[in-house]
Amino acid sequence: MNYISIQTQNLALVNNSRTEVHEGSSVYVRVLSEDSPQNYTVYFAGNRVKVKSPLPLKAGQAFAATIKTSPDGKILLVPSAPSLSSKENSRIQNFLLSQGIQPDAVTERLLAMMQNLGVKINTRIISRAALLASKFPGKEKKAADLALLLEEKGIEATESLVAQLLMEIDSSYSGDSEKKEEEPRDQNKDTADQRITGLYQDPLPEKSGLLAFFNHMQVDGPLQWLILPYEYSLKDKKARGSIRIQYNRELKTTEKVCIDLRFNNDKLNKKVVTNYFFVLYYSISKVREMRFCTLPPLLTSRIPFEEKRLGEFLRSGMNDDSVAAIYSTSAFTEGFFLNDEIPLSFDDSV
């Protein structure tokens, strides 16, 4: 039987967890890090726990498990579906191949994103978004995200539209300004501008028009993404970033908020700047969990302090109970909207 054993020194954490766990309890486990061969730090039942696993695990991986006790008294986490990650990946890849789409990191991400939005799987949009993404080396996943959402909102995604959104949202993307000056104004941009004008009594400035239109238009599914670029100044430090809000129109609740904060490089003093990434998960519009990470990474010794500090800050600000704040690389994504979610089914494809 495949199992993951909880190390002895962590048993007290499990027993004292706010969430009652016992023999036979089902828990949702997320892998935070690989500490050494077969030794990992995972998160479940409100705590970070050290475990030993003969099964290979990866940071960011998540799975359901059942708590069991072995004959020799060890506390075990038995995955509900052994080798879940490889089985899911195989199913995703087989589905894409059956639709004539080459599976790779971008197309698998697009499939997961459609599932996350609650819209029907449209392989034409996946193919088109993947093709456009290939025109943005180093920004493929971000470009794919934007291309897919443009298509789902009824706007034909073009290279120039995706580039325009990237420049508004991603402070690290400057585009090819010389090429853009040579390009004529394309028909798709004219169409988008005309539709934007119809939404407002007074036309918005050219710079903000496309993003405002992007935020107002809705996809067919219940979930809507809103994007809010911002600038931040602290004394002589300046930063840019974006706040992305996933809103459930049917329930009228916030589902998730992603925030990135990127400081300008201090080239004069040659100082290494720290960039910050946060993902807040909500339950009935209250924060239930936050993941965060930094680049460069925090010192290992400082992580517990920051987790506690941020968890207490969120609790005092909007929650009655403590909030799990977890330092995890899963808070950083190469795209805008999806972290490590995986598709569940493909029944509603078109």
C-alpha positions as CSV (number, residue, x, y, z in Angstrom):
1,M,0.0,0.0,0.0
2,N,1.3,3.5,-0.8
3,Y,1.3,5.8,2.2
4,I,3.0,8.9,3.7
5,S,4.0,8.7,7.3
6,I,3.9,11.7,9.7
7,Q,7.1,12.2,11.5
8,T,6.9,11.7,15.3
9,Q,7.7,15.2,16.4
10,N,4.7,16.5,14.3
11,L,2.0,14.4,15.9
12,A,1.2,17.0,18.6
13,L,0.6,19.5,15.8
14,V,-2.0,17.3,14.2
15,N,-3.7,16.4,17.5
16,N,-3.9,20.1,18.5
17,S,-5.2,21.3,15.2
18,R,-8.2,23.5,15.1
19,T,-9.7,21.0,12.6
20,E,-10.6,17.7,14.3
21,V,-8.7,14.8,12.7
22,H,-8.7,11.2,13.7
23,E,-8.5,7.7,12.3
24,G,-10.5,7.6,9.0
25,S,-10.6,11.4,8.6
26,S,-10.3,12.7,5.0
27,V,-8.0,15.6,4.6
28,Y,-6.7,17.8,1.7
29,V,-2.9,17.7,1.6
30,R,-0.8,20.3,-0.2
31,V,3.0,19.7,-0.7
32,L,4.9,22.8,0.3
33,S,8.5,21.7,-0.2
34,E,10.9,18.8,-0.6
35,D,13.4,19.0,2.4
36,S,15.5,16.0,1.5
37,P,15.1,12.8,-0.4
38,Q,11.7,11.3,0.7
39,N,11.2,14.0,3.3
40,Y,8.7,16.8,2.7
41,T,6.8,19.6,4.4
42,V,3.1,19.5,3.7
43,Y,0.1,21.5,4.8
44,F,-3.2,20.0,6.0
45,A,-5.8,20.4,8.8
46,G,-4.5,23.9,9.5
47,N,-0.8,23.0,10.0
48,R,2.5,22.6,8.3
49,V,3.7,19.0,9.0
50,K,6.9,17.2,8.2
51,V,6.3,13.8,6.5
52,K,8.3,11.0,5.0
53,S,7.0,9.6,1.7
54,P,8.3,6.7,-0.5
55,L,6.1,8.3,-3.3
56,P,7.8,11.1,-5.2
57,L,6.1,14.4,-4.4
58,K,6.5,17.9,-5.9
59,A,6.0,21.3,-4.3
60,G,2.6,22.6,-5.2
61,Q,1.1,19.2,-5.6
62,A,-2.2,18.6,-3.9
63,F,-4.2,15.5,-3.2
64,A,-6.9,14.0,-0.9
65,A,-5.8,11.5,1.7
66,T,-7.2,9.5,4.6
67,I,-5.6,9.3,8.0
68,K,-4.7,5.8,9.1
69,T,-2.8,4.2,11.9
70,S,-0.3,1.4,11.0
71,P,0.0,-1.8,13.2
72,D,3.2,-0.3,14.7
73,G,1.5,2.9,15.7
74,K,2.6,5.2,12.9
75,I,0.2,7.9,11.7
76,L,-0.2,7.6,8.0
77,L,-1.6,9.7,5.2
78,V,-3.0,7.3,2.6
79,P,-3.6,9.1,-0.8
80,S,-7.2,8.6,-2.0
81,A,-5.9,8.1,-5.5
82,P,-2.2,6.9,-5.6
83,S,-0.1,8.6,-8.2
84,L,-2.8,11.2,-8.7
85,S,-0.6,13.7,-10.5
86,S,0.6,11.3,-13.1
87,K,-2.8,9.8,-13.7
88,E,-4.4,13.3,-14.1
89,N,-1.6,14.4,-16.4
90,S,-2.1,11.4,-18.6
91,R,-5.9,12.0,-18.8
92,I,-5.4,15.6,-19.7
93,Q,-2.8,14.8,-22.4
94,N,-5.0,12.0,-23.9
95,F,-7.9,14.4,-24.1
96,L,-5.9,17.0,-25.9
97,L,-4.4,14.5,-28.3
98,S,-7.9,13.2,-29.1
99,Q,-8.9,16.7,-30.1
100,G,-5.9,17.1,-32.3
101,I,-4.0,19.5,-29.9
102,Q,-0.4,18.9,-28.9
103,P,-0.3,18.7,-25.1
104,D,2.3,21.0,-23.5
105,A,2.5,23.4,-20.5
106,V,0.4,26.1,-22.3
107,T,-2.4,23.9,-23.8
108,E,-2.8,22.0,-20.5
109,R,-3.0,25.3,-18.7
110,L,-5.6,26.6,-21.1
111,L,-7.7,23.5,-20.6
112,A,-7.5,23.9,-16.8
113,M,-8.4,27.6,-17.1
114,M,-11.6,26.8,-18.9
115,Q,-12.5,24.3,-16.2
116,N,-11.7,27.0,-13.6
117,L,-14.0,29.5,-15.3
118,G,-16.8,27.0,-15.6
119,V,-17.2,27.4,-19.4
120,K,-17.5,24.7,-22.0
121,I,-14.2,23.4,-23.3
122,N,-13.7,24.9,-26.7
123,T,-10.7,23.4,-28.5
124,R,-10.7,26.0,-31.2
125,I,-10.1,28.7,-28.6
126,I,-7.3,26.6,-27.0
127,S,-5.6,26.1,-30.3
128,R,-5.9,29.8,-31.2
129,A,-4.7,31.0,-27.8
130,A,-1.7,28.6,-27.8
131,L,-0.7,29.8,-31.2
132,L,-0.8,33.4,-30.1
133,A,1.1,32.6,-26.9
134,S,4.0,31.3,-29.0
135,K,4.6,34.8,-30.3
136,F,5.5,36.0,-26.9
137,P,8.7,34.2,-25.9
138,G,9.2,34.2,-22.1
139,K,5.6,35.4,-21.6
140,E,3.8,32.4,-23.1
141,K,1.5,31.6,-20.2
142,K,0.5,35.2,-19.5
143,A,-0.2,35.7,-23.2
144,A,-2.2,32.5,-23.3
145,D,-4.3,33.6,-20.3
146,L,-5.2,36.9,-21.9
147,A,-5.9,35.4,-25.4
148,L,-8.2,32.9,-23.9
149,L,-10.2,35.4,-21.9
150,L,-10.4,37.8,-24.8
151,E,-11.9,35.0,-26.9
152,E,-14.3,33.9,-24.2
153,K,-15.5,37.6,-23.9
154,G,-16.3,37.6,-27.6
155,I,-13.3,39.6,-28.7
156,E,-11.1,38.0,-31.4
157,A,-7.7,37.8,-29.9
158,T,-4.9,39.2,-32.0
159,E,-1.2,39.6,-31.3
160,S,-1.6,43.4,-31.0
161,L,-4.5,43.2,-28.5
162,V,-2.6,40.7,-26.4
163,A,0.5,42.8,-26.5
164,Q,-1.5,45.9,-25.5
165,L,-3.0,44.2,-22.5
166,L,0.4,42.8,-21.5
167,M,2.0,46.2,-21.5
168,E,-0.8,47.6,-19.3
169,I,-0.8,44.7,-16.8
170,D,2.8,43.3,-16.7
171,S,5.4,45.8,-15.6
172,S,8.2,43.6,-16.9
173,Y,6.9,43.5,-20.4
174,S,7.8,46.4,-22.7
175,G,6.9,44.8,-26.1
176,D,8.5,45.6,-29.4
177,S,7.9,49.4,-29.6
178,E,9.6,49.8,-33.0
179,K,7.5,47.0,-34.5
180,K,4.4,48.5,-33.1
181,E,5.1,51.9,-34.6
182,E,5.4,50.3,-38.0
183,E,2.2,48.3,-37.7
184,P,-1.0,49.9,-39.0
185,R,-4.0,50.1,-36.6
186,D,-5.6,46.8,-37.1
187,Q,-9.3,46.2,-37.7
188,N,-9.7,44.2,-34.4
189,K,-8.6,47.2,-32.4
190,D,-11.1,49.5,-34.2
191,T,-13.9,47.0,-33.4
192,A,-12.9,46.8,-29.7
193,D,-12.7,50.6,-29.4
194,Q,-16.2,50.9,-30.9
195,R,-17.6,48.4,-28.4
196,I,-15.9,50.2,-25.6
197,T,-17.4,53.6,-26.6
198,G,-20.9,52.0,-26.5
199,L,-20.5,51.1,-22.8
200,Y,-19.9,54.6,-21.6
201,Q,-21.5,58.0,-22.0
202,D,-18.1,59.6,-22.3
203,P,-15.3,57.6,-24.0
204,L,-12.5,56.6,-21.8
205,P,-8.9,57.6,-22.6
206,E,-7.2,55.5,-25.2
207,K,-4.7,54.0,-22.7
208,S,-7.3,52.6,-20.3
209,G,-10.0,51.8,-22.8
210,L,-9.1,48.2,-23.6
211,L,-8.6,47.1,-20.0
212,A,-11.8,48.8,-18.8
213,F,-13.7,47.0,-21.6
214,F,-11.9,43.7,-20.7
215,N,-13.1,44.0,-17.1
216,H,-16.7,44.9,-18.0
217,M,-17.3,42.1,-20.6
218,Q,-18.3,38.7,-19.1
219,V,-17.6,35.1,-20.1
220,D,-20.5,32.6,-20.2
221,G,-19.4,30.9,-17.0
222,P,-20.2,32.2,-13.4
223,L,-16.6,33.4,-12.7
224,Q,-15.3,36.8,-13.7
225,W,-11.7,38.1,-13.5
226,L,-11.1,41.7,-12.9
227,I,-7.6,43.2,-13.4
228,L,-6.5,46.4,-11.6
229,P,-2.9,47.6,-12.3
230,Y,-1.4,49.9,-9.7
231,E,1.7,51.8,-8.8
232,Y,3.2,52.0,-5.3
233,S,5.7,54.4,-3.8
234,L,7.5,54.1,-0.5
235,K,10.0,56.9,0.0
236,D,12.5,56.5,-2.8
237,K,11.2,53.0,-3.8
238,K,8.8,52.6,-6.6
239,A,6.9,49.5,-7.6
240,R,4.2,48.3,-10.0
241,G,1.9,45.4,-10.0
242,S,-1.6,44.2,-10.5
243,I,-4.5,43.0,-8.4
244,R,-6.6,40.2,-10.0
245,I,-9.9,39.5,-8.5
246,Q,-11.9,36.4,-9.3
247,Y,-15.6,37.2,-8.6
248,N,-18.6,34.7,-8.7
249,R,-21.4,36.6,-10.3
250,E,-24.0,34.0,-9.4
251,L,-23.1,33.9,-5.7
252,K,-22.0,37.5,-5.6
253,T,-18.9,36.5,-3.7
254,T,-15.1,36.9,-4.1
255,E,-13.4,33.6,-4.8
256,K,-9.7,34.5,-5.1
257,V,-7.4,37.6,-5.2
258,C,-3.9,37.5,-6.7
259,I,-1.5,40.3,-6.0
260,D,2.0,40.9,-7.3
261,L,4.3,43.7,-6.3
262,R,7.5,44.2,-8.3
263,F,10.0,46.9,-7.3
264,N,12.1,48.7,-9.8
265,N,15.7,47.5,-9.9
266,D,18.1,49.7,-8.0
267,K,20.8,49.9,-10.7
268,L,22.6,52.9,-9.1
269,N,23.4,51.1,-5.9
270,K,23.3,47.6,-7.4
271,K,20.9,46.4,-4.7
272,V,18.9,43.2,-5.1
273,V,15.2,44.1,-4.8
274,T,12.6,41.8,-3.4
275,N,9.4,41.1,-5.4
276,Y,6.2,39.8,-3.6
277,F,3.4,37.5,-4.7
278,F,0.2,36.8,-2.8
279,V,-2.8,34.6,-3.4
280,L,-5.8,34.9,-1.1
281,Y,-8.5,32.2,-1.1
282,Y,-12.0,33.2,0.1
283,S,-14.9,31.4,1.6
284,I,-18.1,33.4,1.6
285,S,-16.0,36.5,1.0
286,K,-13.8,35.8,4.1
287,V,-10.1,34.9,3.6
288,R,-9.7,31.2,4.5
289,E,-6.1,30.8,3.3
290,M,-3.3,32.9,1.9
291,R,-0.2,31.7,0.1
292,F,2.7,34.1,-0.5
293,C,6.3,33.9,-1.8
294,T,9.1,36.3,-2.6
295,L,11.9,36.5,-5.2
296,P,14.6,36.1,-4.1
297,P,13.2,33.6,-1.5
298,L,13.1,34.3,2.2
299,L,15.6,32.8,4.5
300,T,14.2,29.5,5.9
301,S,14.5,30.7,9.4
302,R,12.3,33.7,8.7
303,I,9.4,31.9,7.1
304,P,7.6,30.8,10.3
305,F,7.7,34.4,11.6
306,E,6.3,35.9,8.4
307,E,3.6,33.2,8.2
308,K,2.4,34.0,11.7
309,R,2.6,37.7,11.2
310,L,0.6,37.7,8.0
311,G,-2.0,35.2,9.4
312,E,-2.6,37.4,12.4
313,F,-2.8,40.5,10.3
314,L,-5.5,38.9,8.1
315,R,-7.4,37.7,11.2
316,S,-7.4,41.1,12.8
317,G,-8.4,42.8,9.6
318,M,-11.4,40.7,8.4
319,N,-11.7,37.3,10.1
320,D,-12.7,36.1,13.5
321,D,-10.5,33.0,13.3
322,S,-6.9,32.7,12.4
323,V,-6.0,32.5,8.7
324,A,-3.5,30.0,7.4
325,A,-0.7,32.0,5.8
326,I,1.6,29.6,3.9
327,Y,4.9,30.5,2.3
328,S,4.8,28.5,-1.0
329,T,6.2,28.8,-4.5
330,S,2.6,28.1,-5.7
331,A,1.8,31.8,-5.0
332,F,4.1,32.6,-8.0
333,T,2.6,31.8,-11.4
334,E,4.1,32.4,-14.8
335,G,0.6,33.4,-15.9
336,F,-2.0,35.8,-14.4
337,F,-4.9,33.7,-13.2
338,L,-4.1,30.1,-12.6
339,N,-1.8,28.5,-10.0
340,D,-1.8,24.8,-9.7
341,E,-5.5,23.9,-10.3
342,I,-6.1,20.9,-12.5
343,P,-9.1,20.1,-14.7
344,L,-11.7,17.7,-13.3
345,S,-13.7,16.6,-16.3
346,F,-14.2,17.2,-20.0
347,D,-17.9,16.4,-20.4
348,D,-18.9,19.9,-21.7
349,S,-16.5,20.2,-24.7
350,V,-17.5,21.8,-28.0
